[in-house]
Amino acid sequence: MSKPHGVSGNTHTQQQCNHYANQHNPNNAAHTANNNNHANQCNPNNSNYKGGK
């Protein structure tokens, strides 16, 4: 059985739980911006492309 993902309210503050939830919520602007930035960095046709190994 795989380990469940997420953060526990028993081991994290409310602020930490909220931060995690926002990072993983597709309706959140920060989540969308992070995904767009990652896609741009991985796209060789984009000016923000970061070529690497």
Secondary structure as the mmCIF struct_conf table of DSSP 4:
data_model
#
loop_
_struct_conf.conf_type_id
_struct_conf.id
_struct_conf.beg_label_comp_id
_struct_conf.beg_label_asym_id
_struct_conf.beg_label_seq_id
_struct_conf.end_label_comp_id
_struct_conf.end_label_asym_id
_struct_conf.end_label_seq_id
HELX_LH_PP_P HELX_LH_PP_P1 SER A 2 HIS A 5
BEND BEND1 GLY A 6 GLY A 6
TURN_TY1_P TURN_TY1_P1 GLY A 9 THR A 11
BEND BEND2 HIS A 12 HIS A 12
HELX_RH_AL_P HELX_RH_AL_P1 GLN A 14 GLN A 23
TURN_TY1_P TURN_TY1_P2 HIS A 24 HIS A 24
TURN_TY1_P TURN_TY1_P3 PRO A 26 ASN A 27
BEND BEND3 ASN A 28 ASN A 28
HELX_RH_AL_P HELX_RH_AL_P2 ALA A 29 GLN A 41
TURN_TY1_P TURN_TY1_P4 CYS A 42 CYS A 42
TURN_TY1_P TURN_TY1_P5 PRO A 44 ASN A 45
BEND BEND4 ASN A 46 ASN A 46
TURN_TY1_P TURN_TY1_P6 SER A 47 ASN A 48
#
